[in-house]
């Protein structure tokens, strides 16, 4: 068996488990503190790998303004919104909503770049995906729905932020001649600096007193969910291509749902299953609609798919 397919499954498992780890950590520390520790422990392996492969150059800092924008869109705002959403929602619901990221990425690229004409299949995919989001939130029932609408909005905001980062990367970063590993390391490094400047460290050590939450935060969210996840994604892209690698987004919502049921005792509603089917079906329609595009277009899209690969 191609080892890339095993890596593919492992990456989906890592990303899908992140929501449970965020939920556990949120009991003891704030979402901003979760993001800081996650980025800190994710940055270390990335930096070591980047230094070992000698992809970092001091001259890269002339592009620091782009790295800072990417750090905000694809890391700081994105991670904070998802951490806040996981605090307000069951981890299974938050994980299902994360499956809509490709939909927001397409919308941002279409609105900001104007270089992709959507097909009928792609439009149907977007509509189907957003129907799934509405089925989860169903705001028309108010508080009786049992789903925190504010939490849904945080998840949507995080998806929109990372979706915008894809468009920004395509416009400003793909022509710089930097490797995806270098771009990701600079991005995460600047995110660590910006988060460290604005967050409150008071009470952050409380999570260390709770072994399960601390282990999930350091290993699950930081080392695996951020640092190792980037490296696994690079390996998959190299072996299978960016288009195939992007379909890993189908796995995390399912993993998050199963882990929420098994380990957090969360309930499952038939409406949630229908919503997840709509979201994943929408992503499938969107991606399959893109596959009919000419090969040069696919090649131009591959780079930003790697740089913003660190999902929840």
N, C-alpha and C positions, 0 to 999 in steps of 0.2 A: 504494500500500500504506500502511496505517496505520503511522506511525512508531513507535507503541507496540509493535508486534509485532517490529520490528527491535531496539528497546530490550529487549524481553523476551528475545530470543535472546542479546543482548550480556550481559545480567545473568546468564543461566545459564552463559555461557562464563566470565565473571569468577569466579563462585562455584565453578565446577567446577575451575578452575585453581589455586585456593587451596591445595589439598592438596599439589600438587607443589611449590609455593613453600615451604610449611611444611617439607616433607621436605628440601628443599635447604638451608634455613636451619638446620635442626636439626643438621646436620653441624658447624656452627661455634659456635653459641650455644645456650643452654638454652631450653626451652619458655617459661619466664617472661620471658626477654629477647625472644623472638619476639613474645609478646603485647604487651609494653611498646612495642616499636618499631612494631608494627602499629597499635596504638591511637593512638600519637603521630602517625603520618603519616596516619591516617584521620581524626583529630580536626581537623586543620588545615583541610581543605576544608569539612568540616561547619560549623566555626565561622565561616569566611569567608562561606559561603552564608547561615547563620543571621543573621549581623550585617548582611549586605547586604539581607536581606528584613525585618529588624527584628522578628524573632519572639521574641527573648530579652528578658525583663524581669527586673529585680532582684527584683521581688516574687515571682517564681516560686520563689525560694529557700525560701519557707515550706514548700515541698513537698520539701525536700532529702532528708528521710528516705526518701521513696519513690524518689527518683532514685538514692540510694545502694543500696537493695535491688535495683533494676533493673540498676544497673551491675555488681553482683556476679553476679546470675543470668544476665543476657543478654549480658554482655561478659566480665568477668574470669574467672569459673569456666568459662563456656562456651568461650571462646577458649583458655584454658589446657588444658582437657581435650582439646580437638580438636588442639592443637599437640602435646600429649604422645602422643595416639593416633597422629598422623601420624608421630611419631618412631619408634614401635614397630611400625607396620604399613606395608606398601606403600601409596603414596599412592592407588592405585586402590581398594584395599580400604577405606581410611578414607573415601574419597569415596562409595563405595557405602553404607557404614553411615550417612553423613550424611543419606541419603534417608529415614531413619526418623524425622526430626525431627517431621513432622506427626503421627505416631502417638503420640509422647510428649506432644506438645502437647494432643492430644485426651484422653489418659489423665489428665493433670494437671488439665485443665479439668473433666472429669467427676468426679474425686475431690475436688477442692477447692471447686468452685463449685456442684455439684449442680443445675445449671440446664439440663442437656442430657441428655435421655433417649436413649441410643444405640439405633439401629435394628439389625435383624439384619445389614443390609449393612455398617454401620459396625463392628460387632463382628467380622464376617468379615474386614474390612480390617485391623483391629488384629492379629488372629491370623495373617493371611497375612504381614503385615509382620514380625512377630516370628519367624515361621518363617524368613524370609530372613536375619535377624540370626543365628539359630542355625546356618543352613547355612554362613554365612561363618565363624563361630567354631568350629563343631562341637567343643565342649569335651570330648565323650565320647572323642575320639581323643587327647587330651593333646598333648604336644609334637610328635607325629608329624604333626599337621595342617599344620604350617608356618605357622600363624597365631598371633600372640602374643595370648593370651586377655586379658592385662592391657591391651593396646592396645584390644581390643574393649570392655572395661569402661570405659576412659577415654572412648571415643566414646559409649557408652551414657550415661555420667554427664554428658557435655556436652549430649547431646540432652535428658536429663531436666532439666538446669538451665535450658536455654532454653525447654523446654516449661513449666516452672513459671513462667517469666517472663511467658508469655502469660496464664496464669491470674491472676497478681498484677496485671498491667496491666489486665485486664478488671475486676478487683474494686476497684482503688484509683486508677487513673489516667484511666479513660475519662470520668469526670465532672468533671475538673479544668478543662476548657475550654482546654487547651493544644494547640498544633499538634503534629503528629507530628515535624516538624523540630525544634521546641524541645525536646520530650521526648528525642529521640535525641541532640541536642547536649549537654544536661545529663547524660544517661546516660553517654555516651562520655567527657565531661569528668571526671566523678567517677571513672570507671573508671581514667582515666589517673593521677589523684591516688592512688588506693588501690594500684594496681600499683607506682607509683613509690616508695611508702612501704615496701613489703615485699620488693621484689626486689633481687637483687645485681647491680650494674652491672659487676662485675669481668669483664673479657674480652669485653664486649659489642661492642667495636670490631673484634674479629677478623673479623666478617662483612663489614666494609667492604673488606677486602683481597681479597675474592672477588666479582668483578663480577657473575656470574650470580646468586649467592645474594642479594647485596645489592640488586640491581635487582628481583628477585622479591619481596623482603621490603618494600622501600620502595614500589615502584609496584604490584606485584601484590597484596600483602596489605594494605598501608596505604592508599595513595591510591585505587586502584581497588576492592579487595576490601572496604574498610570505608567510606571517605568517599564515593566516587562511587557505590558500590552503593546506599547509602541514597537518593541523589538520583534514580537510575534507578528505584528501586522506587516512590518518590513519584509519578514521572511515569506509571508503568504503572498504579498504583492510580487515579490521576486519570482516565486515558484509558479503562481497561478494567474498573476495579472491583477491589475487594480479593479477591473470590472467584476471578476469573480470574488475578489476579496471583499468588495463592498456588500455582497450578499450575506456577510456575517451578521448584518443587522437583523436578520430574521431570528437569530438564536437568543439574544439577551432577553427579549420580552417573555419568551416561553420559560427560560430559566428563572427569571425573576418571579413569575407566577408560581412555578412549582416550589421554589424555595420559600416564598411567602406562605404558602399553604402548609409546607412540611415543618419549617423551623420557627415561624412566627405565629402559627395558628390563625392565619387570616382566612376570611371566608371567601368563597367563590360564588359569584352570581352568574346565571346564564347570560345576562346582558354583557358581562365582562368578556366572556368567551366570544360573543358576537362582535364586540368592539375590537378585540384583538385580531379576529379574523379579517375585519374591515381594514385595520391598519396594515397588517402584513400583506393582505391582498392588494392594497393600494400601493405599497412599496414594490410588490412584484410587477404590477402593471406599469409603474413608473420606470423601473429598471429594464423591463423587457421592451418598453417603448424606446428606450435609449439604445438598445442593442441594434436596432435597425439603422442607426446613424452611420455615416461613412467612417472608415477606420481612422482618418486623421483627427476627426473630432474626438474619438475615444482616446487617442494618444494625448491630445492636449489636456484632457480632463484627469489623467492619471495622477499627476503630481500633487494637486491639492487634496486628493483623497488620502494621501499618506500623511501630509502635514497635520491634519486635524483629526487624526485617527483615534485619539484617546477619548473614547466614549465614556459614559458614566462610570 
